[in-house]
Amino acid sequence: MSRTLIHIIFKTSTFLYNLSMNFLPYIKAVGTGKKRNRDLNKDEMKIAMRAILNSEVAPEQVSAFLLGWRVKGESIDEFKGAIEAFDEFIKPHPIANSIEFGYPYDGKVKNPYLFPLMAKYLKPYGIQLSFHGDVLQPAKGGVTLKEICTHTSLEENIHFFDRATYFKELHQLSQIRNTLGIRSSFNTLEKLLGISQSDTAIIGAFHKPFIDKYIELFKDRYKKLIIVKGNEGTPEIFSKCSIFMVENAKVEEIKVDPKALGIDYEKSWKPITLEESLTMIKNPSNELEKLAEFNAKVILFLMNKTKTLI
């Protein structure tokens, strides 16, 4: 082995070692146990997240950080610091008159997606629908939004953005996340990424604590934030649920029930495959079509395009 090659290997090893040591304090902050854990401030989180996204951190360290951060519990400042770091990497694609929809990246398991059927009811009002997705992330193991958008015809007012293109740095962490195999803080952060710079965002939430988190995280990033306690953590309404609308620093709760309007769709309680989901979208039952139209009417009402849900 030549002296030059040995020198290069030594310098590379030293560089990687220094990077690892530089990141170690962030792992210690979130992963040394209940007595010594502490919240990172916003600036610390931005530094840590930049290092992760720039691939300056070993995969093992990324996993350790994500696991420790999740177990410790995320602070709002930490979340906000991470989002601000994301903003530095995302390639925006502004779309006028658009609504950004936030779906979970671990997919839907038991029911089909409604948005491919819903879009046509919003088209006459000039509403553009912005979606983003990626390969499957942990931990639910469902059918992803990307799979649906890739395998079915979409209305002209649906705009899908593949994260491999608009935010490749986070996309490249998919293997680490899937090897880790459990939910991480990214599952919360990645739902709304501001790619289309929409004034309005609609996001789904299943558990009440996440509703409060989403309000705190995203209320200042959109003029109107709509949180649907929807099916499988998506912003889609399949049964009676609550909707939280945040606008001008005020939070309003609205309850809706498809059955009150005569829609009697029976939700599936068993997992469905991608093929089954696509078939249901391409050949919807009358009740599924009514449900999609109902979801569109709710959006029109919340966007002040109509005065009632009827």
N, C-alpha and C positions, 0 to 999 in steps of 0.2 A: 504494500500500500504506500503510495507516494506521500511525502511530507505535506504537500498542498492539500491532498484529500483529507489527511488526518487533521490538518488545521481547520478545514471547513467543517468537518464533523464536530470537532471540539467547540468551535464558535457557535454552531447550530445548537448543540446540546446545552451550552451555557445560556444561550438566548432563551430556549424553551424552559430551562430551569428558572431563570429570572422571571419569566412570565408567570410560571406556576406560583412562585413565591409572592409575586405582586398581588395575585388574586386570593391568596390564602386568607388574608384578614377578612374578606367578605364572606368566605365560607365559615370562618370562626364566629362571625357576628350572628349568623342565622342558624348555625348547626352545632353548637357546643353544649346544648342542654338548657333546661328551663332557667337555671340560676344565672347562666352567663350569656344567654342569647340577648340580643338587643335589636331594635328596629334600626335599619339604615335610614339616614336622612335622604332627602330627594337627590341631592348632588352625588352622594355615595352610590345610590342605586343607578343613576345615569352612568357613572363611571363603570360600575360592574356590568351593566347591561351592554354598554358599548363594547367592552372587552369580549363578552360572550358572542355578540353578533359579528364582531370582526374576527372571530375564530382565533382569538389570542389566549383562549383558555382550553386546557385539555378536556376531552369528553368526560373523563371521570370526575373532573372538578365541576363541570357544568351540571352533571347528574347530582353530585353532592350538594351543590348550591340550591338546585331546584327542589330537591327533597327536603333539605333543611328549611328553606324559605316557606314551603307549604306546611310543614309540621309546626314551625314557629307561629305561623299565622301572619298574613300580610297586612301591613299598615297602609292607609290611604296614601301617605306620602311616598311610600315605596312603590305603590302602583302608579302614582302620577309620575314619579321619576322614570319608571320603565316606559311609560307611554311617551314621555317626552324624548326618550332615547329612540324609541321606535320611529317617531316623526322624522328623525334625521336620516333614516334609511329608506322609508317608504317612497315609492315613485307615485305621486298623485296623478289622478286623471279626472279633472273636474267635469261634472255632468250637471247641467242646469235642470231645475225642476225635478231633482232626484230625491229619493228616499234611500238611505243606506240601511240595509237589513243585516242584523247580526245573528248568525246561526252558530250553534256549537260545531266545532271542528271534529268532534267524535261521532257525528252523524245522528240519524234517526233509526230506531230499531224496529218499532212496531207499527208505524203508520206511514203512508206516502207523504211526499211534500205537496203542499197546496199551491205554492207560488207560480208554477208553470200554468196552472188553470186560472189563477187569480188575476194575472197580469192584463188579460184582455178586457177586464171590467174597469181597469184603471186607465187604459190607453186613451179613451175618449176625453179624459180630463187632462191629458198631457203629462201625466205622472210617469217619471222614469224610475225604474227599480234597479238599485245597485247591490250586487251580491259579490262576495269574495269567498274563496275556498282553497283547499289544498288536499293532499293525500290524507288518509285517515290518521287522526291523532288519538292518543289514549283518552278515556279508557272504556267507552261504552261499546265500541265495535259496531257502529251502525252504518247505514248507507250515507255516504257523504253528499253534500251539496255539489261538489265538483263532479262526482259520478253522474248525478242527475243532469247537470248542465252539459256534460260531455256526450250523453247518450240520448238526449231528447231534443226535439225542435223547440226553440224558445221564441216567444213573442218579441217584436222589434223593440219594445220598451224595457226588455230585460238586458242588463249589462253584467256580465260575469267576469271577474278578475281572478286569474290564477296567481296564487301567492308566489309560485316559483318565478314569476315574472316581475311582479310589483314589489315583492319583499323577499327576495331570495335568501337573505341572511337568516330570517326566521324559518323559512322553508328548509334550509339546510340543517336545521336542528331536529328535523323529523325523526331521523334514525336514532338519535340520542333519546328523544322523548319516548319512542316506541320500545326501545330497549329497556328504559326505566319502567314503562308499562303502566304507570298510574297517572292520575290527573296531576297537573302542575299549575302554578300560578298563570302560566301562559293561556290555559283554558279560559280564564276570566278575561285576560287582557286582549286576546285576539279577536273577540267577537265584533268589536267596532274599531276600525283602524283608520277611518277618515279618508279612504282612498279617493272617493268621488267628491269630497268636500261638500257634502250635502248639508242643507240647513236642518233637515229632519232625519232622525235615526229611530229605527224600531228594533228592539232587542227582546229576546225571550229570556225568561228566568223561571226556574222551578221552585227554588227555596226562597223564603222571605228575606233572609239575611243578604242574599245576592241582589235583591231588588234595592235594598238600601245602599249597597256598595256601588251598584251601577249608577244610581242617582248621584252619589258623591263624585264618582269618577268622570261621568260624561255630561253632567248638566251644563257645564260651561263650554263644552266643545260643540254643542248643537243648539240652535235656537229652540228646537222642540225635540224632546226626548220622550219616546213612548216605550214603556216596558210592559210586555204581555206575559202574564203568568200562564204561558201556553203549553202546548203539547210537547213533551220531552225536552223542555228547555228551549224550544224554538218560539219565534213570534207568531206561530200559527194557532188559531183557535179551533179546537175540536169539540169543546164542551164548555159548560159554564165556567167563567174565570174572571179574574180582576185585571184591569188595565190601569197602569199608572202613567199619567201624562205630566211631564215637567216642562213648564214654559214660564218665562219671566220670574224665575225663582219661586214659583208656586207649584205644588204637587197636588194633582187631582186624581182621585180614584174613581174608576167607572167599572161597573159590573155588566157583563154581557152574557147572554145565554142563547145559543142557536136553537135550542128546543122551544124557546118562547116564540120563535118565528116559524115553528112547524118543521124544523130540520131535525131529522131523527137518524143521524149517521151513527152507526155502531163502531166504536173504536176497536181496533185489533189489540188483543192482549198477548199475542204471540209474535215473535220476530218474523219479519218478512225479508225476502232477498231483494237485491237490486232489480232483478228481472220482474219480480212481482210488483215492486214499486213502480217501475216504468210502465208495466201493463195497466196498472190502475190509473196512471196519469194519462196515458194515451187513449184509454177506453174507460173513462170515469163512469161510475154509477150515477144515477140521478141525484142521490143524496150527497155524494162527494162533490158533484158539480155545484149543488146548492150551497154546500159548506164553503167552497172556494169563493162563490159570489158573496156570501155573508162576510167572509174575511175582507173582501174588497170594500164592501159597504161600510164596515167598521173603520177602515183606513180613510175612506172618503169623508166620513163623519168627523174623524179626529183631525183631518186636514182642512176642515171647514168648507169642504166642497159640497156637502149636503147638510140639511138641517135635522134629518132623522135617519135611523137605521133601516127604515122600511122602504 
